[in-house]
Amino acid sequence: MEWYAGTLHAWHLAILRYAVTRDNADRLAVFRIALEIDRLEPERDERADFDFFRRTSAGLCATILQPDSGASAVLQQHLARIDDDRLKRALAAAIDASEPAVLPAGRGVRRGNDLWKGLASRGAR
C-alpha cells in the first residue's frame, strides 16, 4: 500500500512540476509515473490494460499547456481528487485555478482605513 501512496504522490508532484516549468522532460516524467501506476504492480503484472492515469495525464498536460473552454472543469476535477491540501493549493496557484475566497467565520470585511490609527504623524517628533 505504501508503494501506491508514494507513487501517487510522486505523480501529483510531477504534474505540479510540469505546471510550473512546462518543460517536455517534466511532461515525460508525468507519463512515466502514470505508466507505473497503471501497471498496478509492475513486478508481477506485465499487462498494461488499465490506462486511467495515462489518459488523465495526457488530458491534464494538454490542458495545462493550452487551456481551452473546458480547461477549468478538467483542472478543478483533478484538484478535487487531491487529498493533500498543501499540494492542492500549490497546484491551484501554478495553473491559476482560482478557488473562492473564504472569510474567517464571524468577521466581516472592514471598509474603514484604520491602518494608521493611533500612530503619531511624522512631523510630531
JORAZI-V235402 format. One record per residue. N is the residue number from 1. RES is the residue in three letters. OMEGA is omega in whole degrees, -180 to 180 (999 if undefined). Layout:
n=N res=RES omega=OMEGA
n=N res=RES omega=OMEGA
This chain:
n=1 res=MET omega=179
n=2 res=GLU omega=179
n=3 res=TRP omega=-179
n=4 res=TYR omega=-179
n=5 res=ALA omega=179
n=6 res=GLY omega=180
n=7 res=THR omega=177
n=8 res=LEU omega=177
n=9 res=HIS omega=178
n=10 res=ALA omega=178
n=11 res=TRP omega=178
n=12 res=HIS omega=178
n=13 res=LEU omega=178
n=14 res=ALA omega=177
n=15 res=ILE omega=177
n=16 res=LEU omega=180
n=17 res=ARG omega=179
n=18 res=TYR omega=180
n=19 res=ALA omega=-180
n=20 res=VAL omega=-172
n=21 res=THR omega=-175
n=22 res=ARG omega=-178
n=23 res=ASP omega=-179
n=24 res=ASN omega=178
n=25 res=ALA omega=178
n=26 res=ASP omega=176
n=27 res=ARG omega=178
n=28 res=LEU omega=177
n=29 res=ALA omega=177
n=30 res=VAL omega=-179
n=31 res=PHE omega=179
n=32 res=ARG omega=179
n=33 res=ILE omega=178
n=34 res=ALA omega=178
n=35 res=LEU omega=177
n=36 res=GLU omega=-179
n=37 res=ILE omega=-179
n=38 res=ASP omega=178
n=39 res=ARG omega=180
n=40 res=LEU omega=178
n=41 res=GLU omega=-173
n=42 res=PRO omega=-178
n=43 res=GLU omega=-178
n=44 res=ARG omega=-173
n=45 res=ASP omega=-179
n=46 res=GLU omega=180
n=47 res=ARG omega=176
n=48 res=ALA omega=-178
n=49 res=ASP omega=-178
n=50 res=PHE omega=-176
n=51 res=ASP omega=-179
n=52 res=PHE omega=-175
n=53 res=PHE omega=176
n=54 res=ARG omega=178
n=55 res=ARG omega=180
n=56 res=THR omega=179
n=57 res=SER omega=179
n=58 res=ALA omega=179
n=59 res=GLY omega=-180
n=60 res=LEU omega=-179
n=61 res=CYS omega=178
n=62 res=ALA omega=-180
n=63 res=THR omega=178
n=64 res=ILE omega=-178
n=65 res=LEU omega=-178
n=66 res=GLN omega=-179
n=67 res=PRO omega=176
n=68 res=ASP omega=-176
n=69 res=SER omega=180
n=70 res=GLY omega=-175
n=71 res=ALA omega=-177
n=72 res=SER omega=-179
n=73 res=ALA omega=180
n=74 res=VAL omega=-178
n=75 res=LEU omega=178
n=76 res=GLN omega=178
n=77 res=GLN omega=179
n=78 res=HIS omega=179
n=79 res=LEU omega=180
n=80 res=ALA omega=-180
n=81 res=ARG omega=-176
n=82 res=ILE omega=-179
n=83 res=ASP omega=-177
n=84 res=ASP omega=-176
n=85 res=ASP omega=180
n=86 res=ARG omega=179
n=87 res=LEU omega=179
n=88 res=LYS omega=179
n=89 res=ARG omega=180
n=90 res=ALA omega=179
n=91 res=LEU omega=177
n=92 res=ALA omega=178
n=93 res=ALA omega=-178
n=94 res=ALA omega=-178
n=95 res=ILE omega=180
n=96 res=ASP omega=176
n=97 res=ALA omega=-177
n=98 res=SER omega=175
n=99 res=GLU omega=-180
n=100 res=PRO omega=180
n=101 res=ALA omega=-180
n=102 res=VAL omega=177
n=103 res=LEU omega=176
n=104 res=PRO omega=-178
n=105 res=ALA omega=175
n=106 res=GLY omega=180
n=107 res=ARG omega=177
n=108 res=GLY omega=177
n=109 res=VAL omega=179
n=110 res=ARG omega=-178
n=111 res=ARG omega=-177
n=112 res=GLY omega=179
n=113 res=ASN omega=-177
n=114 res=ASP omega=-176
n=115 res=LEU omega=-174
n=116 res=TRP omega=-177
n=117 res=LYS omega=177
n=118 res=GLY omega=178
n=119 res=LEU omega=178
n=120 res=ALA omega=179
n=121 res=SER omega=-178
n=122 res=ARG omega=-177
n=123 res=GLY omega=-177
n=124 res=ALA omega=-179
n=125 res=ARG omega=999
